[in-house]
Amino acid sequence: MLLKGIEEEVYAGTTDGEIVGFSPRAAADLPWCQTEPDDRNIEYMTTPTRDYESMGLELLGRRRRLANYLRDAGDYVLVPGSCMALPYAQEFQLANPKNPYYRYIKEAYGTTVVT
């Protein structure tokens, strides 16, 4: 059997739904978090495994640790992607302006790729 993992992208925000660019900070503080081109996306993934149950538990554990981290960082919360229908800044917010791939994504696609 092949090893499998799950990647999840979430948003950080305030309790009233304002999306906050947090991925560079989370990636710096949590070794299992990554940045995405737009700093509002926080990505994390599970360790590849053959066991779906352990993968699910790891995913939930990381989500819980990220939620606690956000709360401790200033009372922020995880905001589900389905909430992006709420009004939010339509401007692409670069997570790392020095990253040429991130700049390309911003210039080529803008916020149409913020999912």
Secondary structure as UniProt FT lines:
FT   STRAND          7..13
FT   TURN            15..16
FT   STRAND          19..20
FT   HELIX           23..29
FT   TURN            31..32
FT   STRAND          33..35
FT   TURN            39..40
FT   STRAND          41..45
FT   HELIX           52..72
FT   TURN            73..74
FT   STRAND          77..79
FT   HELIX           81..85
FT   TURN            97..98
FT   HELIX           100..109
FT   HELIX           110..113
//
